[in-house]
Amino acid sequence: MYLAVNGALAGLLAVADPIKPTTKLAVERLQADGIKVIMATGDGLTTARSVARQLGIEEVHGEVKPQDKERLVALRYRHGHRH
């Protein structure tokens, strides 16, 4: 959400749902098994980056529509990025 004062940008507010402890544990286990975890979310990029940072995920894509998520997976799979 953008905050404006007299029509000028005055700030930006990003809100994220709390991260469940089980999510962080799952990401850590996947990474320990050598699996590269990538976050693709419909949330704004600022929020997505914040959540990814907390989870230790390096590659993050924000503002991704459902059909674009499919394309992202297919593209990575075609180029041999299966892990």
Number of C-alpha atoms within 10 A of each C-alpha: 9 9 11 11 8 6 7 8 10 10 10 10 9 13 12 12 7 7 11 8 9 9 11 15 12 12 18 17 12 13 15 10 10 10 13 15 18 15 16 21 18 14 17 16 17 16 18 22 19 16 18 20 13 11 19 14 19 12 13 17 18 16 15 16 13 12 8 14 16 11 12 14 14 13 12 12 12 9 8 8 11 11 13
